């Protein structure tokens, strides 16, 4: 089992819009690729009061590295570009790939 984690730092001014877009558009598009079997989205509790922005973690589960690799090669780039066009620098994301042991 492979877990693909995308952590997003969101401009607080777009939080509601971003959450709605994720739930109504982006997450269904990712799942429609057929490369993941499930996902969960979490709001991250800030560690320090001076932290800027609001963070979320989106965790996707794939049955195999081959499924993830196919997503990364054939679907991920277009979905990342779509996010960038919609929100620009108001959403910063970093990605982590983990394998269950």
FIVEXRO-25533 format. One record per atom (N, C-alpha, C, O): x, y, z; residue number from 1; residue in one letter; atom name. Coordinates in Angstrom, 2 decimals, padded with zeros to 5 digits, m for minus. Atoms other than C-alpha are relative to their C-alpha. Example, Ala and Ser with C-alpha at 12.3 -4.5 7.8 and 13.67 -1.06 7.14 Angstrom:
2
> 000.89	m001.19	000.00	1	A	N .
> 012.30	m004.50	007.80	1	A	CA .
> 000.90	001.20	000.00	1	A	C .
> 001.94	001.18	000.66	1	A	O .
> m000.82	m001.19	m000.06	2	S	N .
> 013.67	m001.06	007.14	2	S	CA .
> m000.77	001.09	000.73	2	S	C .
> m000.26	002.20	000.90	2	S	O .
***
This chain:
101
> 000.87	m001.18	000.00	1	X	N .
> 000.00	000.00	000.00	1	X	CA .
> 000.90	001.23	000.00	1	X	C .
> 001.90	001.28	000.73	1	X	O .
> m000.74	m001.25	000.12	2	X	N .
> 001.30	003.46	m000.92	2	X	CA .
> m000.89	001.14	000.48	2	X	C .
> m002.06	001.23	000.11	2	X	O .
> 000.72	m001.20	m000.41	3	X	N .
> 000.26	006.68	000.80	3	X	CA .
> 000.69	001.20	m000.62	3	X	C .
> 001.89	001.40	m000.48	3	X	O .
> m000.46	m001.24	000.62	4	X	N .
> 000.61	009.93	m001.12	4	X	CA .
> m000.61	001.12	000.83	4	X	C .
> m001.83	001.28	000.87	4	X	O .
> 000.45	m001.08	m000.87	5	X	N .
> 000.41	012.89	001.24	5	X	CA .
> 000.32	001.34	m000.65	5	X	C .
> 001.45	001.58	m001.05	5	X	O .
> m000.19	m001.36	000.51	6	X	N .
> m000.08	016.44	m000.01	6	X	CA .
> m000.36	000.96	001.13	6	X	C .
> m001.50	001.00	001.58	6	X	O .
> 000.22	m000.98	m001.06	7	X	N .
> 000.34	019.13	002.64	7	X	CA .
> m000.09	001.36	m000.65	7	X	C .
> 000.80	001.76	m001.40	7	X	O .
> 000.26	m001.30	000.63	8	X	N .
> m001.08	022.51	001.65	8	X	CA .
> m000.05	001.10	001.06	8	X	C .
> m000.71	000.96	002.08	8	X	O .
> 000.08	m001.21	m000.80	9	X	N .
> m000.50	025.89	003.25	9	X	CA .
> m000.89	000.98	m000.76	9	X	C .
> m000.58	001.35	m001.89	9	X	O .
> 001.04	m000.78	000.66	10	X	N .
> m003.53	028.06	002.46	10	X	CA .
> m000.04	001.41	000.56	10	X	C .
> 000.04	001.60	001.77	10	X	O .
> 000.26	m001.37	m000.42	11	X	N .
> m003.95	031.81	002.57	11	X	CA .
> m001.33	000.00	000.74	11	X	C .
> m002.33	m000.47	000.19	11	X	O .
> 001.25	000.03	m000.76	12	X	N .
> m006.58	032.29	005.31	12	X	CA .
> m001.19	000.64	m000.71	12	X	C .
> m002.34	000.27	m000.46	12	X	O .
> 001.09	m000.69	000.69	13	X	N .
> m008.61	034.58	003.03	13	X	CA .
> m000.74	m000.90	m000.98	13	X	C .
> m001.87	m000.60	m001.36	13	X	O .
> 000.64	000.88	000.98	14	X	N .
> m009.39	031.70	000.65	14	X	CA .
> m000.39	m001.35	000.58	14	X	C .
> m000.76	m002.26	m000.16	14	X	O .
> 000.24	001.31	m000.62	15	X	N .
> m009.93	028.88	003.17	15	X	CA .
> m001.33	m000.61	m000.42	15	X	C .
> m001.35	m001.75	m000.88	15	X	O .
> 001.32	000.56	000.33	16	X	N .
> m013.68	028.42	002.58	16	X	CA .
> m000.11	m000.35	m001.47	16	X	C .
> m000.63	m001.41	m001.83	16	X	O .
> 000.04	000.25	001.44	17	X	N .
> m013.35	028.71	m001.20	17	X	CA .
> 000.83	m001.23	m000.36	17	X	C .
> 000.39	m002.07	m001.15	17	X	O .
> m000.89	001.11	000.29	18	X	N .
> m010.43	026.26	m001.27	18	X	CA .
> m000.60	m001.33	000.46	18	X	C .
> m000.57	m002.31	m000.27	18	X	O .
> 000.61	001.24	m000.51	19	X	N .
> m012.18	023.67	000.92	19	X	CA .
> m001.16	m000.44	m000.90	19	X	C .
> m001.26	m001.62	m001.24	19	X	O .
> 001.12	000.34	000.88	20	X	N .
> m015.32	023.83	m001.24	20	X	CA .
> 000.51	m000.54	m001.34	20	X	C .
> 000.00	m001.54	m001.84	20	X	O .
> m000.57	000.44	001.28	21	X	N .
> m013.24	023.50	m004.43	21	X	CA .
> 000.61	m001.39	000.13	21	X	C .
> 000.44	m002.23	m000.75	21	X	O .
> m000.60	001.32	m000.21	22	X	N .
> m011.32	020.55	m002.99	22	X	CA .
> m001.08	m001.07	000.04	22	X	C .
> m000.98	m002.08	m000.65	22	X	O .
> 001.03	001.01	m000.18	23	X	N .
> m014.48	018.69	m001.97	23	X	CA .
> m000.88	m000.19	m001.23	23	X	C .
> m001.29	m001.31	m001.53	23	X	O .
> 000.93	000.07	001.13	24	X	N .
> m016.58	019.51	m005.03	24	X	CA .
> 000.67	m000.29	m001.33	24	X	C .
> 000.04	m000.85	m002.23	24	X	O .
> m000.65	000.12	001.31	25	X	N .
> m013.99	019.47	m007.81	25	X	CA .
> 001.29	m000.81	000.03	25	X	C .
> 001.39	m001.84	m000.63	25	X	O .
> m001.33	000.61	000.09	26	X	N .
> m010.39	018.52	m007.11	26	X	CA .
> 000.03	m001.46	000.48	26	X	C .
> 000.51	m002.33	m000.24	26	X	O .
> m000.04	001.37	m000.50	27	X	N .
> m010.81	015.43	m004.92	27	X	CA .
> m000.77	m000.97	m000.88	27	X	C .
> m000.27	m002.06	m001.15	27	X	O .
> 000.67	000.92	000.95	28	X	N .
> m013.45	013.90	m007.23	28	X	CA .
> 000.81	m000.23	m001.27	28	X	C .
> 000.81	m001.34	m001.81	28	X	O .
> m000.83	000.18	001.20	29	X	N .
> m011.11	014.52	m010.20	29	X	CA .
> 001.17	m000.94	000.27	29	X	C .
> 001.47	m001.80	m000.56	29	X	O .
> m001.11	000.91	m000.33	30	X	N .
> m008.19	012.83	m008.45	30	X	CA .
> m000.52	m001.43	000.10	30	X	C .
> 000.09	m002.35	m000.45	30	X	O .
> 000.53	001.35	m000.16	31	X	N .
> m010.34	009.85	m007.51	31	X	CA .
> m000.49	m000.59	m001.32	31	X	C .
> m000.45	m001.80	m001.51	31	X	O .
> 000.47	000.47	001.30	32	X	N .
> m011.77	009.64	m011.04	32	X	CA .
> 001.12	m000.58	m000.86	32	X	C .
> 000.85	m001.28	m001.84	32	X	O .
> m001.11	000.59	000.74	33	X	N .
> m008.27	008.75	m012.29	33	X	CA .
> 000.06	m001.51	000.20	33	X	C .
> 000.66	m002.22	m000.61	33	X	O .
> m000.03	001.43	m000.27	34	X	N .
> m008.81	005.32	m010.76	34	X	CA .
> 001.30	m000.50	000.60	34	X	C .
> 001.49	m001.71	000.73	34	X	O .
> m001.31	000.40	m000.51	35	X	N .
> m005.31	005.30	m009.28	35	X	CA .
> 000.06	m000.09	001.51	35	X	C .
> 001.01	m000.65	002.06	35	X	O .
> 000.03	000.04	m001.46	36	X	N .
> m006.29	005.71	m005.63	36	X	CA .
> m001.28	m000.71	000.45	36	X	C .
> m002.32	m000.64	m000.21	36	X	O .
> 001.17	000.73	m000.51	37	X	N .
> m008.63	003.59	m003.53	37	X	CA .
> m000.76	000.81	001.05	37	X	C .
> m001.93	000.54	001.29	37	X	O .
> 000.68	m000.84	m000.98	38	X	N .
> m009.41	006.21	m000.87	38	X	CA .
> 000.84	001.24	000.29	38	X	C .
> 002.00	001.34	m000.11	38	X	O .
> m000.71	m001.20	m000.43	39	X	N .
> m008.47	009.58	000.57	39	X	CA .
> m000.63	000.50	001.29	39	X	C .
> m001.76	000.13	001.64	39	X	O .
> 000.51	m000.72	m001.17	40	X	N .
> m008.88	011.65	003.72	40	X	CA .
> 000.65	001.37	000.01	40	X	C .
> 001.79	001.53	m000.42	40	X	O .
> m000.52	m001.36	m000.06	41	X	N .
> m008.45	015.37	004.27	41	X	CA .
> m000.08	000.48	001.45	41	X	C .
> m001.10	000.33	002.11	41	X	O .
> m000.10	m000.45	m001.38	42	X	N .
> m007.32	016.87	007.58	42	X	CA .
> 000.45	001.44	000.06	42	X	C .
> 001.29	001.87	m000.73	42	X	O .
> m000.51	m001.32	m000.32	43	X	N .
> m006.91	020.39	008.90	43	X	CA .
> 001.08	m000.19	001.07	43	X	C .
> 000.85	m000.87	002.06	43	X	O .
> m001.11	000.17	m000.92	44	X	N .
> m003.56	020.62	010.69	44	X	CA .
> m000.09	001.04	001.10	44	X	C .
> m000.25	002.24	000.84	44	X	O .
> 000.00	m000.88	m001.16	45	X	N .
> m003.55	022.08	014.18	45	X	CA .
> 001.35	000.72	000.05	45	X	C .
> 002.39	000.05	000.08	45	X	O .
> m001.29	m000.72	000.02	46	X	N .
> m000.89	024.84	014.21	46	X	CA .
> 000.81	m000.27	001.26	46	X	C .
> 000.26	m000.40	002.36	46	X	O .
> m000.89	000.25	m001.13	47	X	N .
> 002.13	024.25	016.42	47	X	CA .
> 000.31	001.28	000.77	47	X	C .
> 000.51	001.25	001.99	47	X	O .
> m000.40	m001.27	m000.62	48	X	N .
> 002.88	027.90	017.11	48	X	CA .
> m001.02	001.07	m000.35	48	X	C .
> m001.50	001.12	m001.48	48	X	O .
> 000.96	m001.08	000.28	49	X	N .
> 000.57	030.92	017.42	49	X	CA .
> 000.45	000.94	m001.11	49	X	C .
> m000.38	001.56	m001.77	49	X	O .
> m000.50	m000.91	001.03	50	X	N .
> 002.84	032.88	015.07	50	X	CA .
> 000.01	m000.63	m001.40	50	X	C .
> 000.39	000.03	m002.36	50	X	O .
> 000.06	000.63	001.33	51	X	N .
> 002.39	030.36	012.23	51	X	CA .
> m000.92	000.81	m000.91	51	X	C .
> m001.99	001.25	m000.50	51	X	O .
> 000.76	m000.77	000.99	52	X	N .
> 001.14	032.11	009.11	52	X	CA .
> m000.70	m000.99	m000.92	52	X	C .
> m000.10	m001.95	m001.40	52	X	O .
> 000.75	000.86	000.90	53	X	N .
> m001.58	030.51	007.04	53	X	CA .
> m000.67	m001.14	000.74	53	X	C .
> m000.52	m001.31	001.95	53	X	O .
> 000.74	001.15	m000.51	54	X	N .
> m003.72	027.45	007.53	54	X	CA .
> 000.46	m001.21	m000.81	54	X	C .
> 000.55	m001.14	m002.04	54	X	O .
> m000.52	001.18	000.69	55	X	N .
> m002.46	023.96	006.71	55	X	CA .
> m000.99	m001.15	000.01	55	X	C .
> m001.76	m001.34	000.96	55	X	O .
> 000.81	001.19	000.16	56	X	N .
> m004.22	020.86	005.48	56	X	CA .
> 000.89	m001.12	m000.52	56	X	C .
> 001.86	m000.88	m001.22	56	X	O .
> m000.66	001.17	000.55	57	X	N .
> m003.02	017.34	004.77	57	X	CA .
> m001.05	m000.84	m000.69	57	X	C .
> m002.09	m001.17	m000.12	57	X	O .
> 000.89	000.87	000.76	58	X	N .
> m004.67	015.28	002.08	58	X	CA .
> 000.77	m001.29	m000.24	58	X	C .
> 001.85	m001.28	m000.83	58	X	O .
> m000.66	001.28	000.10	59	X	N .
> m003.80	011.60	002.19	59	X	CA .
> m000.78	m000.89	m000.97	59	X	C .
> m001.97	m001.13	m000.80	59	X	O .
> 000.58	000.89	001.00	60	X	N .
> m004.45	009.36	m000.79	60	X	CA .
> 000.67	m001.37	000.14	60	X	C .
> 001.87	m001.45	000.39	60	X	O .
> m000.56	001.34	m000.06	61	X	N .
> m003.99	005.57	m000.74	61	X	CA .
> m000.11	m000.67	m001.36	61	X	C .
> m001.17	m000.70	m001.98	61	X	O .
> m000.06	000.75	001.26	62	X	N .
> m002.90	003.61	m003.80	62	X	CA .
> 000.38	m001.45	000.31	62	X	C .
> 001.11	m001.72	001.26	62	X	O .
> m000.29	001.42	m000.23	63	X	N .
> m002.73	m000.17	m004.06	63	X	CA .
> 001.45	m000.34	m000.26	63	X	C .
> 001.98	m001.27	000.34	63	X	O .
> m001.38	000.35	000.35	64	X	N .
> 000.76	m000.11	m005.58	64	X	CA .
> 000.76	001.24	m000.47	64	X	C .
> 000.17	002.28	m000.80	64	X	O .
> m000.85	m001.07	000.53	65	X	N .
> 003.67	002.06	m006.60	65	X	CA .
> m000.29	000.22	m001.49	65	X	C .
> m000.22	001.35	m001.97	65	X	O .
> 000.35	m000.15	001.42	66	X	N .
> 002.72	001.36	m010.23	66	X	CA .
> m001.22	000.91	m000.18	66	X	C .
> m001.24	001.75	m001.08	66	X	O .
> 001.17	m000.87	000.08	67	X	N .
> m000.69	002.97	m009.64	67	X	CA .
> 000.39	001.45	000.26	67	X	C .
> m000.04	002.35	m000.45	67	X	O .
> m000.43	m001.36	m000.28	68	X	N .
> 000.95	006.00	m008.06	68	X	CA .
> 000.83	000.56	m001.16	68	X	C .
> 000.62	001.69	m001.58	68	X	O .
> m000.86	m000.48	001.09	69	X	N .
> 003.58	006.25	m010.81	69	X	CA .
> m000.82	000.38	m001.23	69	X	C .
> m000.52	001.36	m001.90	69	X	O .
> 000.87	m000.33	001.13	70	X	N .
> 000.86	006.18	m013.46	70	X	CA .
> m000.72	001.33	000.26	70	X	C .
> m000.82	002.17	m000.63	70	X	O .
> 000.64	m001.27	m000.36	71	X	N .
> m001.00	008.96	m011.62	71	X	CA .
> 000.99	001.15	m000.17	71	X	C .
> 000.67	002.16	m000.79	71	X	O .
> m001.00	m001.07	000.04	72	X	N .
> 002.19	011.02	m011.28	72	X	CA .
> 000.41	000.36	m001.43	72	X	C .
> 000.68	001.52	m001.73	72	X	O .
> m000.42	m000.25	001.37	73	X	N .
> 003.07	010.65	m014.95	73	X	CA .
> m001.12	000.51	m000.90	73	X	C .
> m000.89	001.35	m001.76	73	X	O .
> 001.07	m000.25	000.96	74	X	N .
> m000.33	010.90	m016.60	74	X	CA .
> m001.14	000.88	000.49	74	X	C .
> m001.96	001.31	m000.32	74	X	O .
> 001.12	m000.77	m000.53	75	X	N .
> m002.67	012.83	m014.29	75	X	CA .
> 000.44	001.17	000.89	75	X	C .
> m000.10	002.27	000.79	75	X	O .
> m000.44	m000.99	m000.99	76	X	N .
> m000.81	014.73	m011.56	76	X	CA .
> 000.39	001.35	m000.57	76	X	C .
> m000.06	002.38	m000.05	76	X	O .
> m000.43	m001.30	000.51	77	X	N .
> 000.84	017.43	m013.69	77	X	CA .
> m001.16	000.91	m000.42	77	X	C .
> m001.13	002.11	m000.13	77	X	O .
> 001.13	m000.82	000.44	78	X	N .
> m002.44	018.63	m015.23	78	X	CA .
> m000.83	000.48	001.19	78	X	C .
> m001.31	001.62	001.20	78	X	O .
> 000.77	m000.40	m001.18	79	X	N .
> m004.20	018.66	m011.84	79	X	CA .
> 000.75	001.05	000.82	79	X	C .
> 000.14	001.96	001.37	79	X	O .
> m000.80	m001.02	m000.69	80	X	N .
> m001.32	020.60	m010.25	80	X	CA .
> m000.11	001.34	m000.74	80	X	C .
> m000.26	002.39	m000.11	80	X	O .
> 000.09	m001.23	000.81	81	X	N .
> m001.45	023.13	m013.11	81	X	CA .
> m001.37	000.66	000.18	81	X	C .
> m001.46	001.88	000.28	81	X	O .
> 001.34	m000.54	m000.19	82	X	N .
> m005.20	023.53	m012.69	82	X	CA .
> m000.10	000.72	001.35	82	X	C .
> m000.70	001.79	001.44	82	X	O .
> m000.01	m000.62	m001.32	83	X	N .
> m004.70	024.28	m008.98	83	X	CA .
> 000.77	001.31	m000.03	83	X	C .
> 000.33	002.31	000.53	83	X	O .
> m000.82	m001.21	000.10	84	X	N .
> m001.97	026.80	m009.76	84	X	CA .
> m000.74	001.11	m000.74	84	X	C .
> m000.69	002.27	m000.33	84	X	O .
> 000.77	m001.01	000.74	85	X	N .
> m004.17	028.58	m012.32	85	X	CA .
> m001.12	000.59	000.86	85	X	C .
> m001.40	001.78	000.78	85	X	O .
> 001.12	m000.46	m000.80	86	X	N .
> m007.04	028.80	m009.85	86	X	CA .
> 000.44	000.83	001.21	86	X	C .
> m000.17	001.85	001.51	86	X	O .
> m000.37	m000.64	m001.27	87	X	N .
> m005.20	029.83	m006.68	87	X	CA .
> 001.37	000.66	000.01	87	X	C .
> 001.68	001.40	000.94	87	X	O .
> m001.32	m000.62	000.06	88	X	N .
> m001.70	030.87	m007.73	88	X	CA .
> 000.82	m000.30	001.24	88	X	C .
> 000.82	m001.43	001.75	88	X	O .
> m000.89	000.15	m001.15	89	X	N .
> 000.70	031.43	m004.86	89	X	CA .
> m000.75	000.00	001.33	89	X	C .
> m000.12	m000.06	002.39	89	X	O .
> 000.78	m000.01	m001.25	90	X	N .
> m002.14	031.52	m002.32	90	X	CA .
> m000.13	m001.40	000.60	90	X	C .
> m000.61	m001.56	001.72	90	X	O .
> m000.06	001.38	m000.49	91	X	N .
> m001.77	027.74	m001.98	91	X	CA .
> 001.41	m000.51	m000.28	91	X	C .
> 001.86	m000.53	m001.42	91	X	O .
> m001.33	000.61	000.12	92	X	N .
> 001.65	026.21	m001.33	92	X	CA .
> m000.13	m001.46	000.40	92	X	C .
> m000.74	m001.77	001.42	92	X	O .
> 000.14	001.43	m000.29	93	X	N .
> 001.94	022.43	m001.44	93	X	CA .
> 001.34	m000.70	m000.05	93	X	C .
> 002.21	m000.37	m000.85	93	X	O .
> m001.13	000.93	000.13	94	X	N .
> 004.57	019.83	m000.74	94	X	CA .
> m000.52	m001.41	000.15	94	X	C .
> m001.51	m001.66	000.83	94	X	O .
> 000.50	001.36	000.15	95	X	N .
> 004.24	016.15	m001.39	95	X	CA .
> 000.97	m001.01	000.59	95	X	C .
> 002.19	m000.85	000.52	95	X	O .
> m000.80	001.07	m000.60	96	X	N .
> 005.44	013.02	000.39	96	X	CA .
> m000.62	m001.33	m000.44	96	X	C .
> m001.84	m001.50	m000.41	96	X	O .
> 000.45	001.34	000.38	97	X	N .
> 005.22	009.43	m000.81	97	X	CA .
> 000.52	m000.97	001.05	97	X	C .
> 001.71	m000.97	001.36	97	X	O .
> m000.37	000.95	m001.04	98	X	N .
> 005.22	006.69	001.83	98	X	CA .
> m000.49	m001.39	m000.36	98	X	C .
> m001.56	m001.55	m000.96	98	X	O .
> 000.38	001.38	000.25	99	X	N .
> 005.13	002.93	001.58	99	X	CA .
> m000.24	m000.70	001.34	99	X	C .
> 000.58	m000.61	002.25	99	X	O .
> 000.33	000.74	m001.21	100	X	N .
> 003.44	000.80	004.22	100	X	CA .
> 000.98	m001.16	000.18	100	X	C .
> 001.28	m001.89	m000.76	100	X	O .
> m000.93	001.09	m000.29	101	X	N .
> 005.84	m001.62	005.91	101	X	CA .
> m000.57	m000.93	001.06	101	X	C .
> 000.07	m001.91	001.44	101	X	O .
***
